[in-house]
Amino acid sequence: MLTRLLQKLHALVSSSSTTMIPSITVDELRSRMRAGQDLFILDVRQPEEHASARICDGPLIPLGELPHRIGELESVRDREIIVYCRSGARSGQAAQFLNQQGFTCTNVMGGILAWNQSKG
């Protein structure tokens, strides 16, 4: 079932016109966090990945569940959603999907791997 959901999500993202997804480096994100900006940071990894390391205590909605759980994000539709995953690939897909649904999303380049490697 998860495979089918991911295939549907991939088809939806692939079939649309290719648009640049706004992105942010981990250093830029860290700077914004230190400045006290009120950020909405969404993790689209799997629960076991989220349990082992995370950028913050923000929400977790795995990429494969995103189409069915999009309603959970309605309260932040008017805010920027910063999306991350392990390396930036899944979060890029999530950001593109959410942007197509009318949200404003930014992808964290390099994901949690870059976050953990940065000196911040």
All heavy atoms as an XYZ file, in Angstrom:
926
protein
N       0.826     -1.194      0.000
C       0.000      0.000      0.000
C       0.869      1.256      0.000
O       0.591      2.189     -0.722
C      -0.918     -0.013      1.209
C      -1.737      1.237      1.325
S      -3.381      0.782      1.803
C      -4.228      2.268      1.637
N       1.928      1.267      0.816
C       2.829      2.413      0.854
C       3.459      2.621     -0.514
O       3.582      3.750     -0.977
C       3.900      2.218      1.931
C       4.930      3.332      2.054
C       4.249      4.651      2.381
C       5.949      2.989      3.121
N       3.820      1.537     -1.177
C       4.418      1.647     -2.505
C       3.452      2.311     -3.472
O       3.854      3.178     -4.250
C       4.819      0.249     -3.025
O       5.719     -0.345     -2.093
C       5.476      0.333     -4.385
N       2.173      1.929     -3.410
C       1.175      2.554     -4.279
C       1.024      4.041     -3.994
O       0.918      4.847     -4.914
C      -0.177      1.874     -4.117
C      -0.431      0.816     -5.150
C      -1.843      0.373     -5.145
N      -2.261      0.128     -3.761
C      -3.419     -0.336     -3.409
N      -4.311     -0.615     -4.297
N      -3.722     -0.525     -2.142
N       1.023      4.413     -2.720
C       0.912      5.834     -2.363
C       2.106      6.620     -2.879
O       1.958      7.717     -3.406
C       0.798      5.992     -0.849
C      -0.530      5.613     -0.229
C      -0.432      5.653      1.291
C      -1.617      6.543     -0.699
N       3.296      6.049     -2.716
C       4.494      6.732     -3.204
C       4.472      6.848     -4.723
O       4.880      7.871     -5.272
C       5.752      6.006     -2.735
C       6.061      6.147     -1.253
C       7.230      5.258     -0.864
C       6.346      7.589     -0.880
N       3.992      5.806     -5.411
C       3.887      5.868     -6.864
C       2.906      6.951     -7.291
O       3.157      7.696     -8.237
C       3.456      4.512     -7.420
C       4.539      3.462     -7.361
C       4.039      2.076     -7.710
O       2.842      1.795     -7.656
N       4.957      1.193     -8.063
N       1.779      7.060     -6.591
C       0.795      8.104     -6.904
C       1.384      9.493     -6.676
O       1.205     10.393     -7.489
C      -0.465      7.939     -6.048
C      -1.384      6.862     -6.504
C      -2.631      6.832     -5.622
C      -3.589      5.757     -6.042
N      -4.794      5.743     -5.204
N       2.070      9.643     -5.559
C       2.683     10.935     -5.243
C       3.734     11.280     -6.284
O       3.786     12.396     -6.781
C       3.298     10.909     -3.840
C       3.958     12.183     -3.355
C       2.941     13.327     -3.304
C       4.559     11.981     -1.979
N       4.569     10.313     -6.652
C       5.598     10.549     -7.657
C       4.970     10.920     -8.999
O       5.427     11.841     -9.671
C       6.493      9.317     -7.801
C       7.570      9.491     -8.824
N       8.642     10.325     -8.623
C       7.713      8.967    -10.063
C       9.415     10.305     -9.700
N       8.871      9.490    -10.584
N       3.903     10.207     -9.386
C       3.225     10.503    -10.645
C       2.627     11.900    -10.631
O       2.717     12.630    -11.611
C       2.135      9.461    -10.915
N       2.043     12.287     -9.512
C       1.440     13.605     -9.394
C       2.503     14.689     -9.531
O       2.334     15.663    -10.244
C       0.736     13.742     -8.045
C      -0.209     14.909     -7.952
C      -1.633     14.371     -7.932
C       0.051     15.678     -6.697
N       3.633     14.498     -8.863
C       4.713     15.483     -8.910
C       5.350     15.493    -10.287
O       5.626     16.548    -10.849
C       5.760     15.183     -7.802
C       7.001     16.006     -7.991
C       5.154     15.446     -6.429
N       5.571     14.320    -10.879
C       6.240     14.218    -12.177
C       5.393     14.751    -13.312
O       5.917     15.270    -14.286
C       6.605     12.765    -12.464
O       7.500     12.303    -11.488
N       4.080     14.620    -13.210
C       3.204     15.022    -14.302
C       3.018     16.529    -14.399
O       2.589     17.035    -15.413
C       1.834     14.358    -14.155
O       1.165     14.869    -13.022
N       3.343     17.228    -13.358
C       3.148     18.674    -13.379
C       4.344     19.357    -14.022
O       5.390     18.766    -14.224
C       2.976     19.189    -11.961
O       4.178     19.006    -11.255
N       4.168     20.611    -14.322
C       5.279     21.358    -14.886
C       6.396     21.451    -13.851
O       6.164     21.559    -12.659
C       4.819     22.763    -15.284
O       4.346     23.453    -14.155
N       7.602     21.372    -14.351
C       8.752     21.415    -13.456
C       8.963     22.842    -12.992
O       9.111     23.750    -13.795
C      10.012     20.916    -14.190
O       9.727     19.641    -14.739
C      11.176     20.813    -13.248
N       8.948     23.028    -11.695
C       9.184     24.345    -11.137
C      10.288     24.234    -10.104
O      10.490     23.184     -9.498
C       7.919     24.899    -10.451
O       7.506     23.954     -9.462
C       6.798     25.103    -11.447
N      10.990     25.292     -9.932
C      12.043     25.314     -8.921
C      11.396     25.339     -7.540
O      10.471     26.101     -7.305
C      12.935     26.543     -9.100
C      13.781     26.496    -10.355
S      14.985     25.149    -10.357
C      16.024     25.618     -9.009
N      11.909     24.514     -6.682
C      11.425     24.475     -5.308
C      12.337     25.368     -4.487
O      13.558     25.198     -4.515
C      11.451     23.037     -4.759
C      10.565     22.141     -5.609
C      11.015     23.006     -3.304
C      10.805     20.680     -5.381
N      11.796     26.328     -3.762
C      12.650     27.148     -2.903
C      13.417     26.251     -1.937
O      12.898     25.243     -1.456
C      11.661     28.042     -2.154
C      10.424     28.041     -2.991
C      10.388     26.703     -3.668
N      14.661     26.603     -1.688
C      15.466     25.790     -0.776
C      16.205     26.680      0.207
O      16.352     27.886      0.005
C      16.443     24.925     -1.564
O      17.313     25.735     -2.323
N      16.663     26.038      1.265
C      17.395     26.726      2.321
C      18.535     25.808      2.754
O      18.371     24.587      2.795
C      16.452     27.058      3.508
C      17.149     27.921      4.552
C      15.867     25.806      4.137
C      16.210     28.460      5.629
N      19.681     26.384      3.044
C      20.789     25.590      3.557
C      20.588     25.380      5.050
O      19.837     26.121      5.703
C      22.146     26.281      3.335
O      22.200     27.464      4.151
C      22.372     26.617      1.867
N      21.282     24.396      5.592
C      21.157     24.160      7.030
C      21.720     25.345      7.820
O      21.208     25.669      8.895
C      21.814     22.833      7.461
C      21.048     21.661      6.884
C      23.277     22.764      7.089
N      22.743     26.007      7.286
C      23.282     27.185      7.977
C      22.270     28.325      8.005
O      22.121     29.013      9.020
C      24.594     27.645      7.331
C      25.723     26.645      7.533
O      25.695     25.894      8.536
O      26.641     26.607      6.694
N      21.566     28.533      6.886
C      20.527     29.566      6.853
C      19.396     29.223      7.820
O      18.897     30.097      8.531
C      19.963     29.710      5.429
C      20.943     30.292      4.435
C      20.483     30.150      2.994
O      19.751     29.186      2.669
O      20.869     31.014      2.180
N      19.010     27.952      7.857
C      17.954     27.524      8.763
C      18.379     27.723     10.213
O      17.620     28.271     11.029
C      17.591     26.053      8.518
C      16.550     25.443      9.463
C      15.257     26.246      9.454
C      16.304     23.990      9.095
N      19.577     27.315     10.530
C      20.094     27.476     11.890
C      20.114     28.959     12.294
O      19.741     29.311     13.408
C      21.497     26.882     11.980
C      21.874     26.377     13.330
C      23.271     25.777     13.339
N      23.428     24.507     12.666
C      23.160     23.331     13.203
N      22.687     23.252     14.411
N      23.365     22.220     12.524
N      20.499     29.818     11.366
C      20.529     31.255     11.619
C      19.127     31.798     11.899
O      18.929     32.599     12.826
C      21.145     31.969     10.416
O      21.112     33.355     10.582
N      18.164     31.361     11.121
C      16.783     31.797     11.333
C      16.249     31.304     12.676
O      15.522     32.017     13.365
C      15.895     31.333     10.183
C      16.173     32.080      8.882
C      15.350     31.580      7.724
N      13.934     31.827      7.942
C      12.978     31.457      7.105
N      13.282     30.818      5.981
N      11.718     31.713      7.380
N      16.619     30.084     13.051
C      16.189     29.543     14.336
C      16.816     30.337     15.483
O      16.133     30.676     16.449
C      16.563     28.054     14.431
C      15.756     27.183     13.489
S      16.335     25.469     13.411
C      15.614     24.839     14.933
N      18.091     30.641     15.369
C      18.781     31.414     16.409
C      18.218     32.822     16.542
O      18.235     33.398     17.623
C      20.270     31.486     16.109
C      20.998     30.221     16.419
C      22.488     30.396     16.275
N      23.166     29.152     16.521
C      24.170     28.685     15.814
N      24.640     29.393     14.799
N      24.723     27.546     16.110
N      17.722     33.354     15.422
C      17.140     34.698     15.432
C      15.754     34.700     16.071
O      15.143     35.754     16.228
C      17.076     35.252     14.009
N      15.261     33.516     16.411
C      13.972     33.425     17.076
C      12.777     33.480     16.153
O      11.654     33.719     16.602
N      13.000     33.261     14.856
C      11.877     33.273     13.928
C      10.921     32.129     14.260
O      11.344     31.043     14.642
C      12.371     33.145     12.487
C      13.099     34.366     11.995
C      13.434     34.254     10.511
O      12.930     33.399      9.789
N      14.301     35.144     10.055
N       9.648     32.407     14.109
C       8.610     31.405     14.365
C       8.487     30.542     13.118
O       7.780     30.887     12.177
C       7.288     32.096     14.694
C       6.185     31.111     15.018
O       6.493     29.971     15.427
O       5.011     31.482     14.847
N       9.206     29.414     13.099
C       9.276     28.561     11.919
C       8.405     27.322     12.085
O       8.314     26.766     13.175
C      10.724     28.123     11.679
C      11.752     29.244     11.526
C      13.153     28.668     11.451
C      11.443     30.092     10.306
N       7.815     26.879     10.984
C       7.082     25.617     10.972
C       7.937     24.642     10.186
O       8.093     24.777      8.962
C       5.700     25.780     10.334
C       4.860     24.542     10.463
C       4.094     24.340     11.597
C       4.869     23.574      9.475
C       3.327     23.188     11.736
C       4.104     22.418      9.601
C       3.338     22.223     10.733
N       8.530     23.676     10.883
C       9.479     22.743     10.279
C       8.865     21.351     10.285
O       8.548     20.807     11.341
C      10.823     22.779     11.033
C      11.377     24.211     11.021
C      11.805     21.794     10.417
C      12.624     24.410     11.860
N       8.695     20.784      9.093
C       8.028     19.499      8.904
C       9.031     18.426      8.503
O       9.791     18.598      7.552
C       6.967     19.641      7.811
C       6.240     18.381      7.360
C       5.394     17.805      8.501
C       5.376     18.681      6.134
N       9.016     17.319      9.209
C       9.848     16.156      8.913
C       9.003     15.174      8.102
O       7.907     14.814      8.515
C      10.294     15.518     10.239
C      11.285     14.380     10.080
O      11.515     13.912      8.942
O      11.829     13.953     11.116
N       9.514     14.740      6.932
C       8.767     13.787      6.106
C       9.452     12.421      6.041
O       9.191     11.622      5.154
C       8.515     14.340      4.670
C       7.600     15.554      4.727
C       9.818     14.654      3.944
N      10.306     12.141      7.019
C      10.971     10.834      7.095
C      10.058      9.823      7.785
O       8.948     10.145      8.188
C      12.291     10.959      7.875
C      13.292     11.915      7.214
C      14.508     12.136      8.066
N      14.120     12.731      9.356
C      14.812     12.574     10.479
N      15.909     11.855     10.511
N      14.396     13.155     11.600
N      10.561      8.619      7.944
C       9.838      7.564      8.639
C       9.994      7.740     10.152
O      10.971      8.350     10.613
C      10.357      6.193      8.205
C      10.045      5.860      6.754
C       8.545      5.845      6.497
O       7.778      5.199      7.208
N       8.120      6.581      5.473
N       9.062      7.209     10.936
C       9.121      7.377     12.396
C      10.441      6.944     13.027
O      10.949      7.616     13.928
C       7.961      6.518     12.906
C       6.985      6.528     11.775
C       7.830      6.518     10.526
N      11.027      5.842     12.557
C      12.289      5.392     13.142
C      13.433      6.362     12.835
O      14.333      6.545     13.653
C      12.634      3.969     12.696
C      12.800      3.772     11.208
C      11.509      3.522     10.439
O      10.402      3.618     11.010
O      11.608      3.240      9.226
N      13.388      7.017     11.684
C      14.395      8.027     11.357
C      14.217      9.245     12.259
O      15.188      9.811     12.760
C      14.281      8.460      9.899
C      14.597      7.393      8.879
C      14.313      7.871      7.478
O      13.124      7.966      7.100
O      15.286      8.175      6.761
N      12.971      9.637     12.428
C      12.634     10.796     13.256
C      13.071     10.570     14.706
O      13.569     11.487     15.356
C      11.122     11.043     13.181
C      10.620     12.201     13.964
N      10.728     13.503     13.525
C       9.984     12.267     15.158
C      10.190     14.310     14.416
N       9.730     13.597     15.420
N      12.913      9.334     15.178
C      13.264      9.015     16.564
C      14.770      9.095     16.803
O      15.207      9.417     17.905
C      12.758      7.619     16.926
N      15.557      8.841     15.765
C      17.010      8.804     15.957
C      17.671     10.174     15.888
O      18.695     10.395     16.523
C      17.660      7.861     14.950
O      17.543      8.375     13.641
N      17.113     11.101     15.128
C      17.684     12.448     15.010
C      16.646     13.357     14.382
O      15.897     12.935     13.502
C      18.934     12.418     14.143
N      16.614     14.595     14.837
C      15.678     15.555     14.252
C      16.219     16.967     14.412
O      17.040     17.234     15.277
C      14.297     15.424     14.861
C      14.218     15.753     16.334
C      12.862     15.428     16.880
N      12.801     14.004     17.118
C      12.279     13.429     18.174
N      11.708     14.150     19.087
N      12.292     12.145     18.337
N      15.708     17.849     13.586
C      16.120     19.255     13.635
C      15.451     19.954     14.807
O      16.064     20.773     15.479
C      15.818     19.960     12.294
C      16.765     19.420     11.214
C      15.938     21.475     12.426
C      16.520     19.970      9.828
N      14.202     19.637     15.042
C      13.457     20.246     16.141
C      12.313     19.314     16.519
O      12.176     18.239     15.955
C      12.932     21.621     15.732
S      11.717     21.552     14.397
N      11.475     19.726     17.433
C      10.340     18.914     17.854
C       9.095     19.155     17.002
O       7.984     19.000     17.476
C      10.018     19.181     19.334
C      11.049     18.576     20.249
O      11.671     17.568     19.856
O      11.247     19.099     21.353
N       9.300     19.517     15.760
C       8.179     19.772     14.861
C       7.457     18.498     14.464
O       7.861     17.391     14.833
N       6.390     18.642     13.682
C       5.578     17.492     13.309
C       6.283     16.538     12.347
O       7.178     16.927     11.601
C       4.351     18.122     12.636
C       4.837     19.438     12.144
C       5.883     19.897     13.127
N       5.835     15.295     12.380
C       6.306     14.248     11.485
C       5.122     13.773     10.650
O       4.113     13.325     11.200
C       6.869     13.069     12.293
C       7.119     11.774     11.507
C       8.270     11.948     10.529
C       7.394     10.625     12.475
N       5.241     13.894      9.339
C       4.275     13.303      8.415
C       5.109     12.631      7.327
O       5.641     13.309      6.441
C       3.311     14.337      7.791
C       2.531     15.103      8.862
C       2.343     13.634      6.828
C       1.583     16.169      8.316
N       5.270     11.311      7.395
C       6.061     10.620      6.377
C       5.553     10.916      4.970
O       4.335     11.064      4.752
C       5.890      9.144      6.741
C       5.628      9.163      8.219
C       4.778     10.390      8.426
N       6.467     10.997      4.025
C       6.123     11.355      2.647
C       4.971     10.521      2.108
O       4.047     11.060      1.503
C       7.360     11.190      1.747
C       7.135     11.473      0.260
C       6.707     12.911      0.029
C       8.394     11.143     -0.528
N       4.992      9.218      2.330
C       3.939      8.359      1.811
C       2.568      8.611      2.396
O       1.553      8.252      1.809
N       2.513      9.245      3.562
C       1.245      9.555      4.210
C       0.751     10.970      3.913
O      -0.385     11.318      4.234
C       1.381      9.389      5.729
C       1.717      7.978      6.166
C       1.956      7.868      7.664
O       1.527      8.783      8.416
O       2.564      6.876      8.079
N       1.604     11.763      3.314
C       1.298     13.181      3.120
C      -0.011     13.443      2.366
O      -0.810     14.269      2.822
C       2.479     13.874      2.431
C       2.473     15.385      2.384
C       2.333     16.000      3.771
C       3.739     15.890      1.711
N      -0.286     12.758      1.257
C      -1.548     13.049      0.562
C      -2.787     12.820      1.424
O      -3.779     13.530      1.285
C      -1.526     12.077     -0.629
C      -0.082     11.809     -0.865
C       0.545     11.809      0.502
N      -2.725     11.844      2.337
C      -3.873     11.531      3.186
C      -3.920     12.373      4.454
O      -4.964     12.444      5.105
C      -3.872     10.048      3.562
C      -3.981      9.163      2.363
N      -5.110      9.086      1.586
C      -3.071      8.343      1.786
C      -4.900      8.255      0.587
N      -3.675      7.785      0.683
N      -2.800     12.986      4.806
C      -2.744     13.762      6.049
C      -2.583     15.260      5.807
O      -2.323     16.023      6.739
C      -1.604     13.228      6.925
C      -1.855     11.793      7.385
C      -0.730     11.250      8.222
N      -0.483     12.059      9.406
C       0.586     11.892     10.191
N       1.468     10.941      9.932
N       0.756     12.658     11.248
N      -2.763     15.682      4.575
C      -2.567     17.083      4.218
C      -3.465     18.012      5.039
O      -3.093     19.148      5.326
C      -2.753     17.295      2.701
C      -2.175     18.650      2.283
C      -4.199     17.133      2.306
C      -2.056     18.811      0.785
N      -4.606     17.530      5.456
C      -5.519     18.335      6.268
C      -4.901     18.789      7.581
O      -5.291     19.829      8.124
N      -3.932     18.053      8.070
C      -3.248     18.427      9.310
C      -2.443     19.708      9.154
O      -2.044     20.316     10.151
C      -2.321     17.296      9.768
C      -3.061     16.036     10.158
C      -2.120     14.888     10.491
O      -1.023     15.128     11.046
O      -2.483     13.733     10.195
N      -2.216     20.126      7.918
C      -1.417     21.324      7.660
C      -2.270     22.554      7.340
O      -1.730     23.632      7.116
C      -0.432     21.050      6.510
C       0.551     19.912      6.761
C       1.362     19.621      5.506
C       1.460     20.244      7.927
N      -3.575     22.398      7.321
C      -4.458     23.523      6.966
C      -4.240     24.740      7.869
O      -4.314     25.872      7.409
C      -5.922     23.107      6.996
C      -6.358     22.329      5.782
C      -6.151     23.080      4.473
O      -6.406     24.297      4.411
O      -5.743     22.427      3.500
N      -3.947     24.520      9.124
C      -3.778     25.645     10.052
C      -2.521     26.464      9.763
O      -2.392     27.577     10.264
C      -3.748     25.152     11.496
O      -2.602     24.346     11.718
N      -1.620     25.934      8.938
C      -0.394     26.673      8.600
C      -0.322     26.987      7.107
O       0.742     27.305      6.595
C       0.878     25.915      9.066
C       0.924     25.833     10.577
C       0.967     24.539      8.432
N      -1.457     26.915      6.440
C      -1.483     27.170      4.994
C      -0.918     28.546      4.645
O      -0.298     28.724      3.599
C      -2.900     27.044      4.442
C      -2.962     27.199      2.923
C      -4.340     26.975      2.374
N      -4.684     25.569      2.272
C      -4.342     24.794      1.250
N      -3.604     25.273      0.278
N      -4.722     23.533      1.218
N      -1.092     29.521      5.514
C      -0.621     30.881      5.222
C       0.812     31.132      5.693
O       1.306     32.251      5.601
C      -1.564     31.911      5.842
C      -1.639     31.805      7.354
O      -1.310     30.733      7.909
O      -2.031     32.797      7.995
N       1.488     30.096      6.170
C       2.872     30.227      6.646
C       3.822     29.446      5.741
O       3.413     28.524      5.045
C       3.003     29.650      8.062
C       2.223     30.420      9.095
C       2.347     29.813     10.468
N       3.727     29.757     10.909
C       4.143     29.096     11.982
N       3.268     28.422     12.717
N       5.404     29.083     12.324
N       5.079     29.811      5.803
C       6.095     29.020      5.121
C       6.281     27.708      5.886
O       6.385     27.706      7.109
C       7.425     29.775      5.099
C       8.564     28.971      4.512
C       9.917     29.636      4.687
O      10.077     30.466      5.614
O      10.825     29.312      3.910
N       6.312     26.610      5.153
C       6.586     25.301      5.737
C       7.980     24.900      5.279
O       8.237     24.809      4.072
C       5.556     24.245      5.299
C       4.149     24.648      5.737
C       5.931     22.868      5.846
C       3.049     23.738      5.207
N       8.868     24.695      6.219
C      10.220     24.242      5.907
C      10.223     22.725      6.062
O       9.905     22.205      7.123
C      11.252     24.918      6.824
C      11.207     26.437      6.592
C      12.643     24.345      6.579
C      12.067     27.240      7.523
N      10.569     22.020      4.968
C      10.446     20.565      4.914
C      11.833     19.927      4.862
O      12.695     20.368      4.109
C       9.639     20.141      3.671
C       9.340     18.651      3.704
C       8.348     20.934      3.550
N      12.012     18.865      5.676
C      13.287     18.154      5.624
C      13.093     16.648      5.694
O      12.049     16.150      6.101
C      14.242     18.623      6.729
C      13.952     18.117      8.119
C      14.657     17.028      8.637
C      13.006     18.725      8.929
C      14.421     16.571      9.933
C      12.756     18.270     10.215
C      13.464     17.194     10.707
O      13.225     16.735     11.981
N      14.134     15.948      5.248
C      14.174     14.487      5.301
C      15.617     14.084      5.585
O      16.355     14.843      6.209
C      13.660     13.876      3.991
S      14.698     14.234      2.560
N      16.039     12.945      5.116
C      17.400     12.477      5.371
C      18.422     13.273      4.544
O      19.411     13.745      5.070
C      17.505     10.988      5.054
C      18.892     10.422      5.258
C      18.931      8.925      4.923
N      20.299      8.459      4.918
C      21.089      8.472      3.853
N      20.631      8.920      2.690
N      22.334      8.034      3.930
N      18.154     13.401      3.229
C      19.149     14.016      2.348
C      18.621     15.174      1.508
O      19.386     15.818      0.814
C      19.715     12.950      1.403
O      18.696     12.492      0.532
N      17.332     15.409      1.545
C      16.732     16.484      0.757
C      15.903     15.998     -0.418
O      15.199     16.781     -1.039
N      15.963     14.703     -0.731
C      15.220     14.180     -1.882
C      13.726     14.046     -1.588
O      12.882     14.590     -2.319
C      15.799     12.833     -2.314
N      13.381     13.329     -0.523
C      11.958     13.164     -0.176
C      11.329     14.499      0.174
O      10.181     14.780     -0.185
C      11.794     12.189      0.998
C      11.961     10.738      0.613
C      11.883      9.856      1.824
N      13.138      9.942      2.576
C      13.365      9.350      3.733
N      12.427      8.627      4.321
N      14.531      9.460      4.327
N      12.074     15.342      0.890
C      11.510     16.644      1.260
C      11.305     17.516      0.028
O      10.369     18.317     -0.014
C      12.386     17.347      2.297
O      13.724     17.459      1.860
N      12.139     17.345     -0.988
C      11.931     18.064     -2.242
C      10.628     17.647     -2.902
O       9.868     18.478     -3.391
N      10.358     16.335     -2.889
C       9.093     15.836     -3.444
C       7.916     16.354     -2.626
O       6.892     16.771     -3.176
C       9.072     14.312     -3.447
C      10.023     13.686     -4.436
C       9.991     12.160     -4.358
O       9.211     11.576     -3.610
N      10.843     11.521     -5.135
N       8.060     16.319     -1.307
C       6.985     16.799     -0.429
C       6.733     18.284     -0.648
O       5.581     18.719     -0.738
C       7.334     16.526      1.031
N       7.804     19.071     -0.729
C       7.653     20.510     -0.934
C       6.977     20.796     -2.263
O       6.083     21.650     -2.344
C       9.017     21.193     -0.860
N       7.368     20.079     -3.311
C       6.738     20.292     -4.614
C       5.255     19.934     -4.550
O       4.409     20.682     -5.041
C       7.442     19.478     -5.686
C       6.907     19.765     -7.075
C       7.725     19.119     -8.175
O       8.712     18.452     -7.924
N       7.313     19.324     -9.400
N       4.935     18.803     -3.953
C       3.533     18.394     -3.817
C       2.731     19.438     -3.046
O       1.652     19.859     -3.478
C       3.450     17.033     -3.121
C       2.050     16.635     -2.738
C       1.142     16.237     -3.705
C       1.636     16.672     -1.417
C      -0.158     15.876     -3.360
C       0.345     16.311     -1.059
C      -0.552     15.919     -2.033
N       3.250     19.869     -1.892
C       2.524     20.843     -1.075
C       2.393     22.189     -1.788
O       1.342     22.834     -1.709
C       3.211     21.005      0.282
C       3.057     19.810      1.221
C       3.984     19.951      2.423
C       1.614     19.639      1.659
N       3.433     22.610     -2.491
C       3.345     23.858     -3.245
C       2.244     23.763     -4.301
O       1.502     24.721     -4.525
C       4.688     24.200     -3.892
C       5.692     24.734     -2.885
O       5.341     25.144     -1.781
N       6.963     24.715     -3.253
N       2.115     22.593     -4.937
C       1.056     22.394     -5.934
C      -0.328     22.444     -5.295
O      -1.309     22.736     -5.979
C       1.245     21.053     -6.643
C       2.439     21.025     -7.551
C       2.762     19.629     -8.059
O       2.202     18.633     -7.594
N       3.670     19.552     -9.011
N      -0.410     22.181     -4.003
C      -1.685     22.206     -3.285
C      -1.965     23.585     -2.677
O      -2.931     23.752     -1.932
C      -1.703     21.150     -2.174
C      -1.378     19.742     -2.643
C      -2.223     19.292     -3.815
O      -3.440     19.376     -3.773
N      -1.575     18.819     -4.872
N      -1.114     24.571     -2.964
C      -1.351     25.928     -2.501
C      -0.600     26.331     -1.249
O      -0.824     27.420     -0.719
N       0.288     25.471     -0.768
C       1.115     25.812      0.388
C       2.392     26.496     -0.096
O       2.713     26.460     -1.282
C       1.482     24.544      1.180
C       0.311     23.899      1.864
C      -0.480     22.974      1.201
C      -0.002     24.214      3.184
C      -1.558     22.361      1.826
C      -1.076     23.613      3.823
C      -1.858     22.690      3.138
N       3.108     27.105      0.820
C       4.396     27.712      0.515
C       5.452     26.936      1.275
O       5.520     27.018      2.508
C       4.415     29.199      0.940
O       3.359     29.879      0.267
C       5.744     29.843      0.616
N       6.254     26.164      0.532
C       7.225     25.272      1.171
C       8.643     25.556      0.707
O       8.870     25.944     -0.433
C       6.899     23.822      0.855
S       5.329     23.291      1.522
N       9.568     25.312      1.599
C      10.997     25.445      1.344
C      11.662     24.139      1.736
O      11.398     23.608      2.811
C      11.577     26.619      2.167
O      10.882     27.816      1.817
C      13.053     26.800      1.903
N      12.530     23.632      0.871
C      13.229     22.378      1.098
C      14.575     22.616      1.776
O      15.324     23.504      1.379
C      13.453     21.666     -0.247
C      14.087     20.317     -0.097
O      13.834     19.598      0.858
N      14.919     19.955     -1.063
N      14.884     21.827      2.800
C      16.184     21.910      3.465
C      17.180     21.100      2.641
O      17.083     19.875      2.557
C      16.122     21.383      4.912
C      17.506     21.416      5.549
C      15.137     22.198      5.734
N      18.141     21.780      2.022
C      19.146     21.111      1.196
C      20.047     20.226      2.064
O      20.549     20.674      3.091
C      19.995     22.140      0.454
C      19.216     22.940     -0.559
S      20.237     23.996     -1.610
C      21.104     24.999     -0.422
N      20.175     18.988      1.651
C      21.038     18.061      2.372
C      20.387     17.375      3.544
O      20.945     16.442      4.116
N      19.201     17.834      3.949
C      18.435     17.198      5.013
C      19.164     17.058      6.341
O      20.056     17.831      6.669
N      18.776     16.040      7.084
C      19.338     15.825      8.419
C      20.818     15.465      8.338
O      21.577     15.756      9.269
C      18.530     14.760      9.209
C      18.835     14.823     10.709
C      18.765     13.371      8.679
C      18.184     15.963     11.426
N      21.245     14.866      7.223
C      22.670     14.551      7.077
C      23.506     15.829      7.092
O      24.514     15.914      7.791
C      22.919     13.766      5.786
C      22.347     12.360      5.722
C      22.589     11.742      4.352
C      22.945     11.484      6.811
N      23.067     16.824      6.330
C      23.776     18.111      6.313
C      23.662     18.809      7.661
O      24.623     19.421      8.134
C      23.224     19.000      5.196
N      22.484     18.719      8.280
C      22.280     19.339      9.598
C      23.273     18.766     10.617
O      23.903     19.512     11.352
C      20.845     19.096     10.039
C      20.511     19.660     11.380
C      20.539     19.007     12.573
C      20.108     21.004     11.660
N      20.165     19.855     13.580
C      19.904     21.087     13.068
C      19.892     22.132     10.879
C      19.496     22.271     13.679
C      19.483     23.302     11.502
C      19.291     23.366     12.881
N      23.402     17.460     10.631
C      24.300     16.819     11.591
C      25.771     17.090     11.290
O      26.591     17.079     12.204
C      24.047     15.306     11.633
C      22.743     14.968     12.308
O      22.189     15.744     13.087
N      22.213     13.795     11.997
N      26.109     17.354     10.042
C      27.496     17.633      9.668
C      27.883     19.089      9.862
O      29.065     19.398      9.977
C      27.746     17.227      8.220
C      27.759     15.741      8.008
C      27.982     15.363      6.552
O      27.956     16.216      5.671
N      28.169     14.081      6.304
N      26.883     19.974      9.882
C      27.202     21.406      9.986
C      27.657     21.719     11.413
O      27.268     21.067     12.369
C      26.004     22.266      9.605
O      25.021     22.234     10.618
N      28.458     22.720     11.515
C      29.054     23.079     12.811
C      28.140     23.965     13.648
O      28.273     23.995     14.853
C      30.398     23.766     12.601
C      31.410     22.869     11.953
C      31.824     21.774     12.887
C      32.892     20.940     12.230
N      32.896     19.576     12.665
N      27.268     24.701     12.996
C      26.341     25.599     13.653
C      26.603     25.870     15.036
O      26.305     26.456     15.918
